[in-house]
Amino acid sequence: MPVATSPARPVAVQVRMGGRWIAGQELGRRTGAAGADEVLVSHHGHLVWVDQQSVRGS
């Protein structure tokens, strides 16, 4: 999967998980297997790819 260029520094974002918005840092972007854009987010040292629609600027 192609990964888009990452921001020079992590960008503060909020991620919707389980009906709540939690704070995190955007580390990169890619187009997922199903064609959806995804964002690599770090939250307390945990890394997860999430759908771009679940991420908003902080």
C-alpha positions in Angstrom: 0.0 0.0 0.0 1.4 3.4 -0.9 2.0 5.7 2.1 1.7 9.4 1.7 4.5 11.7 3.0 4.3 12.2 6.7 4.2 15.6 8.3 7.6 16.9 9.4 6.4 16.8 13.0 3.5 14.9 14.5 0.2 16.8 14.1 -2.2 16.9 17.1 -5.6 15.3 16.1 -8.7 13.9 17.7 -9.9 10.4 16.8 -13.4 9.1 17.2 -13.3 5.7 18.9 -16.2 4.0 20.7 -18.4 7.1 20.5 -15.8 9.4 22.1 -13.1 11.8 20.7 -9.6 11.0 22.1 -6.4 12.9 21.6 -3.6 11.6 19.4 -0.9 12.5 17.0 -1.0 12.0 13.2 2.1 10.3 12.0 1.3 9.4 8.4 -1.4 8.7 5.7 -2.1 5.9 3.2 -4.8 4.6 1.0 -6.1 1.3 2.5 -6.8 -1.9 0.8 -10.5 -1.0 0.2 -9.5 2.3 -1.3 -10.4 4.4 1.8 -7.9 7.0 3.0 -6.4 6.1 6.4 -4.4 8.0 9.0 -1.6 6.5 11.2 -2.3 7.8 14.8 -0.3 7.5 17.9 -2.1 7.5 21.3 0.0 6.9 24.4 2.6 4.9 22.4 0.0 2.8 20.6 -0.1 3.0 16.8 -3.2 2.4 14.8 -4.5 3.0 11.2 -7.9 4.7 11.3 -10.3 5.8 8.6 -9.7 9.4 7.7 -13.4 10.2 8.4 -12.8 9.4 12.1 -10.0 12.0 12.5 -10.3 15.7 13.0 -7.8 18.5 13.7 -7.3 19.3 17.3 
